[in-house]
Amino acid sequence: MLWILPALVLIGSLILYPVGYAIWLSFLDKHSFFPAERWVGLGNYLKIAWDVEFWDSLWKSVVYAAATTGLQLVLGVAAALVLHATFRGRTVIRALVLFPYMIPTIVAVIVWRWLLNETYGVVDHLLLRVGLVREPIVWLGVDHMMTSLIAVSVWQFTPFVIVSVLARLQTIPLELYEAARVDGAAPWARFRHITLPQLRAVLFIVVLLRSIWMFTKFDTVWLWGEGAGAGREIRTLPIYAYMRTFTYYQAGFGAALAVIMFLLLMAATLVYFRLYWREEEAVA
């Protein structure tokens, strides 16, 4: 007990206490800075149930998380398969692939806001140059802000999927592929019956982590919308909870939003695990 006590103290102070305090705070009508507070019970949750902005932000969070996770998974697996092959310059390309994931988020956002600017951005210039569009696309405008945010997020976080999948690919026994070639299996058949089953456990973890991280992503979304001002079209649930707490100074309401977000993630995770283990039992 003495040996594990430091770890228990760390978990309790950094995880259990904040979660418990947030749950307690969600039952109060409390100002974010002043000590004034009032017990309201489930009042904050009842307000949230009828809050149009909450449902809108929840929908935007689901769209953002689903789109970014799906694209990261497809592009990450495809890139990992390419980087797993043997070709000249593979080591250099593998190092370059990690670049988006290594740079700070603020740098990535500033650079991409410059590249996608409709007046002097390189992206619109190239699209006009090759004739794909007739006039510049306002990527940072209302109509395309979510699309551009998804694209930038996929660019920034796909390397995580690539590294995870590539590490597993390098441990798959080559004898499996050699036996499949002897049996006359085509490349697609080898991928479907050998590669995908071998990647099953890794993809399970990758999808779980990326879904949670993208659903709760704050910094990229906040910076892309330049804070609370221009980002109404990408106001996801974490952004809305932050604004309720530190813009409207409704700490209790913001805590209730955070608790709901926590419960939604817990429920989705339990369903995800249940479906995975049920499928595992069916395969076994």
C-alpha atoms as an extended CHARMM CRD file, in Angstrom:
* protein
*
       284  EXT
         1         1  MET       CA              0.0000000000        0.0000000000        0.0000000000  PROA      1               0.0000000000
         2         2  LEU       CA              2.8560000000        2.3760000000        0.7870000000  PROA      2               0.0000000000
         3         3  TRP       CA              4.4510000000        1.7250000000       -2.6040000000  PROA      3               0.0000000000
         4         4  ILE       CA              1.2530000000        2.4660000000       -4.5510000000  PROA      4               0.0000000000
         5         5  LEU       CA              0.1650000000        5.3640000000       -2.2890000000  PROA      5               0.0000000000
         6         6  PRO       CA              1.8570000000        8.0750000000       -4.4340000000  PROA      6               0.0000000000
         7         7  ALA       CA              0.0660000000        6.7810000000       -7.5340000000  PROA      7               0.0000000000
         8         8  LEU       CA             -3.2630000000        6.6880000000       -5.6760000000  PROA      8               0.0000000000
         9         9  VAL       CA             -2.7550000000       10.2580000000       -4.4300000000  PROA      9               0.0000000000
        10        10  LEU       CA             -1.9180000000       11.4070000000       -7.9470000000  PROA      10              0.0000000000
        11        11  ILE       CA             -4.9790000000        9.7240000000       -9.4480000000  PROA      11              0.0000000000
        12        12  GLY       CA             -7.2100000000       11.0450000000       -6.7050000000  PROA      12              0.0000000000
        13        13  SER       CA             -5.9730000000       14.6400000000       -6.9370000000  PROA      13              0.0000000000
        14        14  LEU       CA             -5.8160000000       14.9150000000      -10.7180000000  PROA      14              0.0000000000
        15        15  ILE       CA             -8.7530000000       12.7320000000      -11.8080000000  PROA      15              0.0000000000
        16        16  LEU       CA            -11.1980000000       11.6960000000       -9.0920000000  PROA      16              0.0000000000
        17        17  TYR       CA            -11.3860000000       15.0280000000       -7.2480000000  PROA      17              0.0000000000
        18        18  PRO       CA            -11.9190000000       17.1790000000      -10.3860000000  PROA      18              0.0000000000
        19        19  VAL       CA            -14.6050000000       14.8050000000      -11.6760000000  PROA      19              0.0000000000
        20        20  GLY       CA            -16.3420000000       14.7130000000       -8.2970000000  PROA      20              0.0000000000
        21        21  TYR       CA            -16.1540000000       18.4870000000       -7.9260000000  PROA      21              0.0000000000
        22        22  ALA       CA            -17.5610000000       19.0050000000      -11.4310000000  PROA      22              0.0000000000
        23        23  ILE       CA            -20.5050000000       16.7440000000      -10.6110000000  PROA      23              0.0000000000
        24        24  TRP       CA            -21.1410000000       18.6340000000       -7.3660000000  PROA      24              0.0000000000
        25        25  LEU       CA            -20.8240000000       21.9690000000       -9.1470000000  PROA      25              0.0000000000
        26        26  SER       CA            -23.3770000000       20.9340000000      -11.7540000000  PROA      26              0.0000000000
        27        27  PHE       CA            -26.0790000000       20.9570000000       -9.0480000000  PROA      27              0.0000000000
        28        28  LEU       CA            -25.3660000000       24.5820000000       -8.1620000000  PROA      28              0.0000000000
        29        29  ASP       CA            -26.1830000000       27.9390000000       -9.6750000000  PROA      29              0.0000000000
        30        30  LYS       CA            -22.6930000000       29.3530000000       -9.1870000000  PROA      30              0.0000000000
        31        31  HSD       CA            -20.8410000000       32.3440000000      -10.5620000000  PROA      31              0.0000000000
        32        32  SER       CA            -17.4890000000       31.4720000000      -12.1370000000  PROA      32              0.0000000000
        33        33  PHE       CA            -15.4910000000       33.9790000000      -10.0530000000  PROA      33              0.0000000000
        34        34  PHE       CA            -17.6470000000       35.3170000000       -7.2270000000  PROA      34              0.0000000000
        35        35  PRO       CA            -18.4600000000       33.0750000000       -4.2280000000  PROA      35              0.0000000000
        36        36  ALA       CA            -22.2250000000       33.4170000000       -4.7790000000  PROA      36              0.0000000000
        37        37  GLU       CA            -23.8510000000       30.0070000000       -5.2270000000  PROA      37              0.0000000000
        38        38  ARG       CA            -27.2920000000       28.4420000000       -4.8560000000  PROA      38              0.0000000000
        39        39  TRP       CA            -28.4180000000       24.8160000000       -4.8180000000  PROA      39              0.0000000000
        40        40  VAL       CA            -30.6590000000       24.0970000000       -7.8270000000  PROA      40              0.0000000000
        41        41  GLY       CA            -30.5120000000       20.2980000000       -7.9560000000  PROA      41              0.0000000000
        42        42  LEU       CA            -31.2720000000       19.1340000000      -11.4720000000  PROA      42              0.0000000000
        43        43  GLY       CA            -32.1340000000       22.6540000000      -12.5870000000  PROA      43              0.0000000000
        44        44  ASN       CA            -29.0660000000       23.0270000000      -14.8140000000  PROA      44              0.0000000000
        45        45  TYR       CA            -29.7620000000       19.7140000000      -16.5260000000  PROA      45              0.0000000000
        46        46  LEU       CA            -33.3960000000       20.6760000000      -17.1600000000  PROA      46              0.0000000000
        47        47  LYS       CA            -32.2340000000       23.9340000000      -18.7340000000  PROA      47              0.0000000000
        48        48  ILE       CA            -29.7980000000       22.0370000000      -20.9280000000  PROA      48              0.0000000000
        49        49  ALA       CA            -32.5530000000       19.7040000000      -22.1240000000  PROA      49              0.0000000000
        50        50  TRP       CA            -34.4000000000       22.7190000000      -23.5790000000  PROA      50              0.0000000000
        51        51  ASP       CA            -31.3080000000       24.6080000000      -24.6730000000  PROA      51              0.0000000000
        52        52  VAL       CA            -31.1870000000       24.8970000000      -28.4840000000  PROA      52              0.0000000000
        53        53  GLU       CA            -27.5080000000       25.8750000000      -28.4430000000  PROA      53              0.0000000000
        54        54  PHE       CA            -26.6420000000       22.6950000000      -26.5520000000  PROA      54              0.0000000000
        55        55  TRP       CA            -28.2430000000       20.4280000000      -29.1480000000  PROA      55              0.0000000000
        56        56  ASP       CA            -26.6470000000       22.4060000000      -31.9410000000  PROA      56              0.0000000000
        57        57  SER       CA            -23.1950000000       22.1580000000      -30.3620000000  PROA      57              0.0000000000
        58        58  LEU       CA            -23.7010000000       18.4520000000      -29.6490000000  PROA      58              0.0000000000
        59        59  TRP       CA            -24.5640000000       17.8300000000      -33.2950000000  PROA      59              0.0000000000
        60        60  LYS       CA            -21.4840000000       19.7710000000      -34.4320000000  PROA      60              0.0000000000
        61        61  SER       CA            -19.3180000000       17.7300000000      -32.0410000000  PROA      61              0.0000000000
        62        62  VAL       CA            -20.6620000000       14.4590000000      -33.4300000000  PROA      62              0.0000000000
        63        63  VAL       CA            -20.1360000000       15.5850000000      -37.0280000000  PROA      63              0.0000000000
        64        64  TYR       CA            -16.6330000000       16.8460000000      -36.3130000000  PROA      64              0.0000000000
        65        65  ALA       CA            -15.5730000000       13.7390000000      -34.3590000000  PROA      65              0.0000000000
        66        66  ALA       CA            -17.1050000000       11.2490000000      -36.8220000000  PROA      66              0.0000000000
        67        67  ALA       CA            -15.7220000000       12.9400000000      -39.9340000000  PROA      67              0.0000000000
        68        68  THR       CA            -12.2140000000       13.4750000000      -38.5940000000  PROA      68              0.0000000000
        69        69  THR       CA            -11.9470000000       10.0100000000      -37.0350000000  PROA      69              0.0000000000
        70        70  GLY       CA            -13.2130000000        8.2720000000      -40.1550000000  PROA      70              0.0000000000
        71        71  LEU       CA            -10.8870000000       10.1570000000      -42.4890000000  PROA      71              0.0000000000
        72        72  GLN       CA             -7.9230000000        9.6790000000      -40.1590000000  PROA      72              0.0000000000
        73        73  LEU       CA             -8.5960000000        5.9490000000      -40.0680000000  PROA      73              0.0000000000
        74        74  VAL       CA             -8.8780000000        5.5220000000      -43.8450000000  PROA      74              0.0000000000
        75        75  LEU       CA             -5.9460000000        7.7720000000      -44.7270000000  PROA      75              0.0000000000
        76        76  GLY       CA             -3.8230000000        6.4800000000      -41.8480000000  PROA      76              0.0000000000
        77        77  VAL       CA             -4.2210000000        2.8190000000      -42.7880000000  PROA      77              0.0000000000
        78        78  ALA       CA             -3.5850000000        3.5620000000      -46.4720000000  PROA      78              0.0000000000
        79        79  ALA       CA             -0.4570000000        5.6060000000      -45.6890000000  PROA      79              0.0000000000
        80        80  ALA       CA              0.8230000000        2.9660000000      -43.2560000000  PROA      80              0.0000000000
        81        81  LEU       CA              0.4750000000        0.2780000000      -45.9330000000  PROA      81              0.0000000000
        82        82  VAL       CA              2.4690000000        2.4310000000      -48.3640000000  PROA      82              0.0000000000
        83        83  LEU       CA              5.1710000000        3.2140000000      -45.8120000000  PROA      83              0.0000000000
        84        84  HSD       CA              5.3980000000       -0.4590000000      -44.8820000000  PROA      84              0.0000000000
        85        85  ALA       CA              6.4970000000       -1.3220000000      -48.4060000000  PROA      85              0.0000000000
        86        86  THR       CA             10.1720000000       -1.2170000000      -49.3590000000  PROA      86              0.0000000000
        87        87  PHE       CA             11.2590000000        1.7090000000      -51.5480000000  PROA      87              0.0000000000
        88        88  ARG       CA             14.0670000000        4.2300000000      -51.7450000000  PROA      88              0.0000000000
        89        89  GLY       CA             13.7650000000        7.1240000000      -49.2920000000  PROA      89              0.0000000000
        90        90  ARG       CA             11.2910000000        5.3280000000      -47.0510000000  PROA      90              0.0000000000
        91        91  THR       CA             13.0300000000        6.4140000000      -43.8340000000  PROA      91              0.0000000000
        92        92  VAL       CA             12.9580000000       10.0910000000      -44.8340000000  PROA      92              0.0000000000
        93        93  ILE       CA              9.2920000000        9.9440000000      -45.7800000000  PROA      93              0.0000000000
        94        94  ARG       CA              8.4350000000        8.2090000000      -42.5120000000  PROA      94              0.0000000000
        95        95  ALA       CA             10.0920000000       11.0500000000      -40.6310000000  PROA      95              0.0000000000
        96        96  LEU       CA              8.2640000000       13.6900000000      -42.6790000000  PROA      96              0.0000000000
        97        97  VAL       CA              4.9180000000       12.0080000000      -42.0290000000  PROA      97              0.0000000000
        98        98  LEU       CA              5.3110000000       12.7100000000      -38.3010000000  PROA      98              0.0000000000
        99        99  PHE       CA              5.8140000000       16.4370000000      -38.8840000000  PROA      99              0.0000000000
       100       100  PRO       CA              2.1440000000       17.5550000000      -38.6290000000  PROA      100             0.0000000000
       101       101  TYR       CA              1.7030000000       15.7410000000      -35.3070000000  PROA      101             0.0000000000
       102       102  MET       CA              4.8660000000       17.2480000000      -33.8220000000  PROA      102             0.0000000000
       103       103  ILE       CA              4.3070000000       20.9400000000      -34.4670000000  PROA      103             0.0000000000
       104       104  PRO       CA              2.3380000000       23.0060000000      -31.9070000000  PROA      104             0.0000000000
       105       105  THR       CA             -1.3620000000       23.4500000000      -32.5980000000  PROA      105             0.0000000000
       106       106  ILE       CA             -1.1240000000       27.2420000000      -32.6500000000  PROA      106             0.0000000000
       107       107  VAL       CA              1.5250000000       27.0460000000      -35.3850000000  PROA      107             0.0000000000
       108       108  ALA       CA             -0.5380000000       24.6130000000      -37.4660000000  PROA      108             0.0000000000
       109       109  VAL       CA             -3.6500000000       26.7810000000      -37.1940000000  PROA      109             0.0000000000
       110       110  ILE       CA             -1.8550000000       30.0350000000      -38.0690000000  PROA      110             0.0000000000
       111       111  VAL       CA             -0.1350000000       28.4690000000      -41.0850000000  PROA      111             0.0000000000
       112       112  TRP       CA             -3.3200000000       26.8870000000      -42.4140000000  PROA      112             0.0000000000
       113       113  ARG       CA             -5.3750000000       30.0470000000      -41.8840000000  PROA      113             0.0000000000
       114       114  TRP       CA             -2.8040000000       31.7900000000      -44.0440000000  PROA      114             0.0000000000
       115       115  LEU       CA             -2.7990000000       29.0500000000      -46.6780000000  PROA      115             0.0000000000
       116       116  LEU       CA             -6.6160000000       29.0080000000      -46.9060000000  PROA      116             0.0000000000
       117       117  ASN       CA             -7.1060000000       32.7880000000      -46.9630000000  PROA      117             0.0000000000
       118       118  GLU       CA             -9.3280000000       33.7240000000      -49.9020000000  PROA      118             0.0000000000
       119       119  THR       CA             -7.3300000000       36.8830000000      -50.6830000000  PROA      119             0.0000000000
       120       120  TYR       CA             -3.7020000000       35.7880000000      -50.5940000000  PROA      120             0.0000000000
       121       121  GLY       CA             -3.8440000000       32.0800000000      -49.6820000000  PROA      121             0.0000000000
       122       122  VAL       CA             -1.7970000000       29.5440000000      -51.6090000000  PROA      122             0.0000000000
       123       123  VAL       CA             -4.6050000000       26.9530000000      -51.7580000000  PROA      123             0.0000000000
       124       124  ASP       CA             -7.0730000000       29.1690000000      -53.6230000000  PROA      124             0.0000000000
       125       125  HSD       CA             -4.2490000000       30.4180000000      -55.8620000000  PROA      125             0.0000000000
       126       126  LEU       CA             -3.4050000000       26.8600000000      -56.9160000000  PROA      126             0.0000000000
       127       127  LEU       CA             -7.0600000000       25.9140000000      -57.4270000000  PROA      127             0.0000000000
       128       128  LEU       CA             -7.5450000000       28.9400000000      -59.6760000000  PROA      128             0.0000000000
       129       129  ARG       CA             -4.3020000000       28.2640000000      -61.4840000000  PROA      129             0.0000000000
       130       130  VAL       CA             -5.2680000000       24.7080000000      -62.4940000000  PROA      130             0.0000000000
       131       131  GLY       CA             -8.8430000000       25.7240000000      -63.2700000000  PROA      131             0.0000000000
       132       132  LEU       CA            -10.6650000000       23.6950000000      -60.6120000000  PROA      132             0.0000000000
       133       133  VAL       CA            -12.5590000000       26.7820000000      -59.4110000000  PROA      133             0.0000000000
       134       134  ARG       CA            -13.5540000000       30.0460000000      -61.0940000000  PROA      134             0.0000000000
       135       135  GLU       CA            -13.3950000000       32.2360000000      -58.0000000000  PROA      135             0.0000000000
       136       136  PRO       CA            -11.6740000000       31.9620000000      -54.6160000000  PROA      136             0.0000000000
       137       137  ILE       CA            -13.3680000000       29.7850000000      -52.0140000000  PROA      137             0.0000000000
       138       138  VAL       CA            -13.9050000000       31.4500000000      -48.6510000000  PROA      138             0.0000000000
       139       139  TRP       CA            -12.6230000000       28.5240000000      -46.5900000000  PROA      139             0.0000000000
       140       140  LEU       CA            -12.8140000000       30.5300000000      -43.3570000000  PROA      140             0.0000000000
       141       141  GLY       CA            -16.3540000000       31.7120000000      -44.0190000000  PROA      141             0.0000000000
       142       142  VAL       CA            -19.6210000000       30.3940000000      -42.6610000000  PROA      142             0.0000000000
       143       143  ASP       CA            -20.2540000000       27.9070000000      -45.4730000000  PROA      143             0.0000000000
       144       144  HSD       CA            -16.8620000000       26.1740000000      -45.4140000000  PROA      144             0.0000000000
       145       145  MET       CA            -15.5280000000       26.7120000000      -41.8840000000  PROA      145             0.0000000000
       146       146  MET       CA            -16.4450000000       23.2310000000      -40.6460000000  PROA      146             0.0000000000
       147       147  THR       CA            -15.0730000000       21.6080000000      -43.8100000000  PROA      147             0.0000000000
       148       148  SER       CA            -11.7460000000       23.4150000000      -43.5210000000  PROA      148             0.0000000000
       149       149  LEU       CA            -11.5440000000       22.6290000000      -39.7960000000  PROA      149             0.0000000000
       150       150  ILE       CA            -12.0590000000       18.9230000000      -40.5060000000  PROA      150             0.0000000000
       151       151  ALA       CA             -9.4020000000       18.9880000000      -43.2330000000  PROA      151             0.0000000000
       152       152  VAL       CA             -6.8380000000       20.6890000000      -40.9920000000  PROA      152             0.0000000000
       153       153  SER       CA             -7.5960000000       18.3440000000      -38.0890000000  PROA      153             0.0000000000
       154       154  VAL       CA             -7.2000000000       15.2910000000      -40.3180000000  PROA      154             0.0000000000
       155       155  TRP       CA             -3.8720000000       16.6370000000      -41.5980000000  PROA      155             0.0000000000
       156       156  GLN       CA             -2.6470000000       17.2810000000      -38.0590000000  PROA      156             0.0000000000
       157       157  PHE       CA             -3.6900000000       14.0460000000      -36.3260000000  PROA      157             0.0000000000
       158       158  THR       CA             -3.5170000000       11.3500000000      -39.0190000000  PROA      158             0.0000000000
       159       159  PRO       CA              0.1730000000       10.6580000000      -38.1860000000  PROA      159             0.0000000000
       160       160  PHE       CA             -0.9680000000        9.1110000000      -34.8900000000  PROA      160             0.0000000000
       161       161  VAL       CA             -2.9400000000        6.4930000000      -36.8390000000  PROA      161             0.0000000000
       162       162  ILE       CA             -0.0860000000        5.9650000000      -39.2710000000  PROA      162             0.0000000000
       163       163  VAL       CA              2.4610000000        5.2880000000      -36.5330000000  PROA      163             0.0000000000
       164       164  SER       CA              0.1200000000        2.9640000000      -34.6160000000  PROA      164             0.0000000000
       165       165  VAL       CA             -0.8410000000        0.9040000000      -37.6650000000  PROA      165             0.0000000000
       166       166  LEU       CA              2.6820000000        0.8660000000      -39.0860000000  PROA      166             0.0000000000
       167       167  ALA       CA              4.0850000000       -0.4730000000      -35.8070000000  PROA      167             0.0000000000
       168       168  ARG       CA              1.6210000000       -3.3810000000      -35.9440000000  PROA      168             0.0000000000
       169       169  LEU       CA              2.2720000000       -4.0670000000      -39.6260000000  PROA      169             0.0000000000
       170       170  GLN       CA              5.9540000000       -4.5810000000      -38.9030000000  PROA      170             0.0000000000
       171       171  THR       CA              5.1560000000       -7.3830000000      -36.4400000000  PROA      171             0.0000000000
       172       172  ILE       CA              2.9020000000       -9.4440000000      -38.7410000000  PROA      172             0.0000000000
       173       173  PRO       CA              4.7370000000      -12.6880000000      -39.6620000000  PROA      173             0.0000000000
       174       174  LEU       CA              5.7920000000      -12.7130000000      -43.3160000000  PROA      174             0.0000000000
       175       175  GLU       CA              5.0370000000      -16.4300000000      -43.4540000000  PROA      175             0.0000000000
       176       176  LEU       CA              1.3280000000      -15.6290000000      -43.5250000000  PROA      176             0.0000000000
       177       177  TYR       CA              1.6730000000      -13.6240000000      -46.7360000000  PROA      177             0.0000000000
       178       178  GLU       CA              3.9920000000      -16.1890000000      -48.3020000000  PROA      178             0.0000000000
       179       179  ALA       CA              1.5040000000      -18.9680000000      -47.6160000000  PROA      179             0.0000000000
       180       180  ALA       CA             -1.3010000000      -16.8420000000      -49.0700000000  PROA      180             0.0000000000
       181       181  ARG       CA              0.7120000000      -16.1850000000      -52.2570000000  PROA      181             0.0000000000
       182       182  VAL       CA              1.3400000000      -19.9100000000      -52.6410000000  PROA      182             0.0000000000
       183       183  ASP       CA             -2.4180000000      -20.4780000000      -52.3860000000  PROA      183             0.0000000000
       184       184  GLY       CA             -2.9430000000      -17.8780000000      -55.1290000000  PROA      184             0.0000000000
       185       185  ALA       CA             -4.4900000000      -15.1430000000      -52.9770000000  PROA      185             0.0000000000
       186       186  ALA       CA             -4.6830000000      -11.7450000000      -54.6950000000  PROA      186             0.0000000000
       187       187  PRO       CA             -3.4320000000       -8.5430000000      -52.9630000000  PROA      187             0.0000000000
       188       188  TRP       CA             -6.9680000000       -7.5610000000      -51.9030000000  PROA      188             0.0000000000
       189       189  ALA       CA             -7.5920000000      -11.0470000000      -50.5080000000  PROA      189             0.0000000000
       190       190  ARG       CA             -4.3320000000      -10.9000000000      -48.5390000000  PROA      190             0.0000000000
       191       191  PHE       CA             -5.3080000000       -7.5140000000      -47.1440000000  PROA      191             0.0000000000
       192       192  ARG       CA             -8.8010000000       -8.6590000000      -46.2150000000  PROA      192             0.0000000000
       193       193  HSD       CA             -7.9870000000      -12.0410000000      -44.6970000000  PROA      193             0.0000000000
       194       194  ILE       CA             -4.5120000000      -11.3970000000      -43.2270000000  PROA      194             0.0000000000
       195       195  THR       CA             -3.7650000000       -7.7060000000      -42.7410000000  PROA      195             0.0000000000
       196       196  LEU       CA             -7.1340000000       -6.5280000000      -41.4030000000  PROA      196             0.0000000000
       197       197  PRO       CA             -7.5370000000       -9.3530000000      -38.8490000000  PROA      197             0.0000000000
       198       198  GLN       CA             -3.9960000000       -8.6990000000      -37.6210000000  PROA      198             0.0000000000
       199       199  LEU       CA             -4.7650000000       -4.9740000000      -37.2890000000  PROA      199             0.0000000000
       200       200  ARG       CA             -8.0350000000       -5.5970000000      -35.4510000000  PROA      200             0.0000000000
       201       201  ALA       CA             -6.7990000000       -4.9090000000      -31.9100000000  PROA      201             0.0000000000
       202       202  VAL       CA             -4.7850000000       -1.8500000000      -32.9440000000  PROA      202             0.0000000000
       203       203  LEU       CA             -7.6680000000       -0.3580000000      -34.9170000000  PROA      203             0.0000000000
       204       204  PHE       CA             -9.9670000000       -0.9410000000      -31.9500000000  PROA      204             0.0000000000
       205       205  ILE       CA             -7.7300000000        1.1910000000      -29.7150000000  PROA      205             0.0000000000
       206       206  VAL       CA             -7.0570000000        3.7910000000      -32.4140000000  PROA      206             0.0000000000
       207       207  VAL       CA            -10.7570000000        4.3430000000      -33.1400000000  PROA      207             0.0000000000
       208       208  LEU       CA            -11.5410000000        4.5610000000      -29.4260000000  PROA      208             0.0000000000
       209       209  LEU       CA             -8.7980000000        7.0710000000      -28.6350000000  PROA      209             0.0000000000
       210       210  ARG       CA             -9.2480000000        9.2150000000      -31.7440000000  PROA      210             0.0000000000
       211       211  SER       CA            -13.0330000000        9.3810000000      -31.2410000000  PROA      211             0.0000000000
       212       212  ILE       CA            -12.6750000000       10.5270000000      -27.6340000000  PROA      212             0.0000000000
       213       213  TRP       CA             -9.9060000000       12.9990000000      -28.4150000000  PROA      213             0.0000000000
       214       214  MET       CA            -11.7020000000       14.5320000000      -31.3960000000  PROA      214             0.0000000000
       215       215  PHE       CA            -15.0300000000       14.7680000000      -29.5560000000  PROA      215             0.0000000000
       216       216  THR       CA            -13.3070000000       16.6590000000      -26.7280000000  PROA      216             0.0000000000
       217       217  LYS       CA            -10.9090000000       18.6250000000      -28.9490000000  PROA      217             0.0000000000
       218       218  PHE       CA            -10.7280000000       22.2270000000      -27.7920000000  PROA      218             0.0000000000
       219       219  ASP       CA             -7.5550000000       24.0360000000      -28.8630000000  PROA      219             0.0000000000
       220       220  THR       CA             -7.7620000000       23.4580000000      -32.6200000000  PROA      220             0.0000000000
       221       221  VAL       CA            -11.4640000000       24.3220000000      -32.7790000000  PROA      221             0.0000000000
       222       222  TRP       CA            -11.1150000000       27.3990000000      -30.5820000000  PROA      222             0.0000000000
       223       223  LEU       CA             -8.1580000000       28.7760000000      -32.5070000000  PROA      223             0.0000000000
       224       224  TRP       CA             -9.7020000000       27.9990000000      -35.8800000000  PROA      224             0.0000000000
       225       225  GLY       CA            -12.7950000000       30.0250000000      -35.0210000000  PROA      225             0.0000000000
       226       226  GLU       CA            -10.6950000000       32.7860000000      -33.4370000000  PROA      226             0.0000000000
       227       227  GLY       CA            -12.2860000000       32.2190000000      -30.0780000000  PROA      227             0.0000000000
       228       228  ALA       CA            -15.9610000000       32.8160000000      -29.4720000000  PROA      228             0.0000000000
       229       229  GLY       CA            -16.3380000000       35.4540000000      -32.1810000000  PROA      229             0.0000000000
       230       230  ALA       CA            -16.0860000000       33.9820000000      -35.6560000000  PROA      230             0.0000000000
       231       231  GLY       CA            -16.5150000000       30.3350000000      -34.7230000000  PROA      231             0.0000000000
       232       232  ARG       CA            -20.2620000000       29.9590000000      -34.2190000000  PROA      232             0.0000000000
       233       233  GLU       CA            -20.4570000000       27.4960000000      -37.1080000000  PROA      233             0.0000000000
       234       234  ILE       CA            -17.8940000000       25.2590000000      -35.3930000000  PROA      234             0.0000000000
       235       235  ARG       CA            -19.0500000000       25.7620000000      -31.8020000000  PROA      235             0.0000000000
       236       236  THR       CA            -18.6950000000       22.2050000000      -30.5710000000  PROA      236             0.0000000000
       237       237  LEU       CA            -19.7140000000       21.0080000000      -27.1170000000  PROA      237             0.0000000000
       238       238  PRO       CA            -16.3310000000       21.6470000000      -25.4160000000  PROA      238             0.0000000000
       239       239  ILE       CA            -16.3350000000       25.2000000000      -26.8160000000  PROA      239             0.0000000000
       240       240  TYR       CA            -19.8970000000       25.7770000000      -25.6580000000  PROA      240             0.0000000000
       241       241  ALA       CA            -19.1260000000       24.4800000000      -22.1550000000  PROA      241             0.0000000000
       242       242  TYR       CA            -16.0860000000       26.7680000000      -21.9490000000  PROA      242             0.0000000000
       243       243  MET       CA            -18.0960000000       29.7900000000      -23.0980000000  PROA      243             0.0000000000
       244       244  ARG       CA            -20.8710000000       29.1410000000      -20.5920000000  PROA      244             0.0000000000
       245       245  THR       CA            -18.2820000000       28.9590000000      -17.8240000000  PROA      245             0.0000000000
       246       246  PHE       CA            -15.8860000000       31.7750000000      -18.7040000000  PROA      246             0.0000000000
       247       247  THR       CA            -17.9040000000       34.0490000000      -21.0100000000  PROA      247             0.0000000000
       248       248  TYR       CA            -21.3140000000       33.9670000000      -19.3310000000  PROA      248             0.0000000000
       249       249  TYR       CA            -19.7620000000       33.1310000000      -15.9070000000  PROA      249             0.0000000000
       250       250  GLN       CA            -22.2070000000       30.2580000000      -15.3440000000  PROA      250             0.0000000000
       251       251  ALA       CA            -19.9100000000       27.7620000000      -13.6470000000  PROA      251             0.0000000000
       252       252  GLY       CA            -22.7390000000       25.4410000000      -12.6070000000  PROA      252             0.0000000000
       253       253  PHE       CA            -24.2420000000       25.3470000000      -16.0910000000  PROA      253             0.0000000000
       254       254  GLY       CA            -20.8200000000       24.7910000000      -17.6430000000  PROA      254             0.0000000000
       255       255  ALA       CA            -20.0970000000       21.9640000000      -15.1870000000  PROA      255             0.0000000000
       256       256  ALA       CA            -23.4040000000       20.3220000000      -16.1100000000  PROA      256             0.0000000000
       257       257  LEU       CA            -22.4100000000       20.4800000000      -19.7710000000  PROA      257             0.0000000000
       258       258  ALA       CA            -19.0650000000       18.8880000000      -18.9190000000  PROA      258             0.0000000000
       259       259  VAL       CA            -20.7680000000       16.1220000000      -16.9400000000  PROA      259             0.0000000000
       260       260  ILE       CA            -23.1350000000       15.3970000000      -19.8240000000  PROA      260             0.0000000000
       261       261  MET       CA            -20.1920000000       15.2440000000      -22.1990000000  PROA      261             0.0000000000
       262       262  PHE       CA            -18.4510000000       12.8370000000      -19.8050000000  PROA      262             0.0000000000
       263       263  LEU       CA            -21.5410000000       10.6140000000      -19.5540000000  PROA      263             0.0000000000
       264       264  LEU       CA            -22.0000000000       10.5720000000      -23.3310000000  PROA      264             0.0000000000
       265       265  LEU       CA            -18.4110000000        9.4450000000      -23.8200000000  PROA      265             0.0000000000
       266       266  MET       CA            -18.7480000000        6.7940000000      -21.1080000000  PROA      266             0.0000000000
       267       267  ALA       CA            -21.9310000000        5.4280000000      -22.6790000000  PROA      267             0.0000000000
       268       268  ALA       CA            -20.4160000000        5.3870000000      -26.1790000000  PROA      268             0.0000000000
       269       269  THR       CA            -17.2990000000        3.6580000000      -24.8570000000  PROA      269             0.0000000000
       270       270  LEU       CA            -19.3060000000        0.9580000000      -23.0780000000  PROA      270             0.0000000000
       271       271  VAL       CA            -21.3790000000        0.2930000000      -26.1960000000  PROA      271             0.0000000000
       272       272  TYR       CA            -18.2090000000        0.2010000000      -28.2830000000  PROA      272             0.0000000000
       273       273  PHE       CA            -16.5690000000       -2.3260000000      -25.9540000000  PROA      273             0.0000000000
       274       274  ARG       CA            -19.7350000000       -4.4100000000      -25.8240000000  PROA      274             0.0000000000
       275       275  LEU       CA            -19.9910000000       -4.6080000000      -29.6160000000  PROA      275             0.0000000000
       276       276  TYR       CA            -16.2980000000       -5.4150000000      -29.9230000000  PROA      276             0.0000000000
       277       277  TRP       CA            -16.3440000000       -8.2650000000      -27.4150000000  PROA      277             0.0000000000
       278       278  ARG       CA            -19.5700000000       -9.6410000000      -28.8730000000  PROA      278             0.0000000000
       279       279  GLU       CA            -17.9340000000       -9.7180000000      -32.2870000000  PROA      279             0.0000000000
       280       280  GLU       CA            -14.8300000000      -11.3060000000      -30.7860000000  PROA      280             0.0000000000
       281       281  GLU       CA            -16.9380000000      -14.0720000000      -29.2690000000  PROA      281             0.0000000000
       282       282  ALA       CA            -18.6810000000      -14.6300000000      -32.5930000000  PROA      282             0.0000000000
       283       283  VAL       CA            -15.3450000000      -14.9460000000      -34.3810000000  PROA      283             0.0000000000
       284       284  ALA       CA            -14.0220000000      -17.3260000000      -31.7140000000  PROA      284             0.0000000000
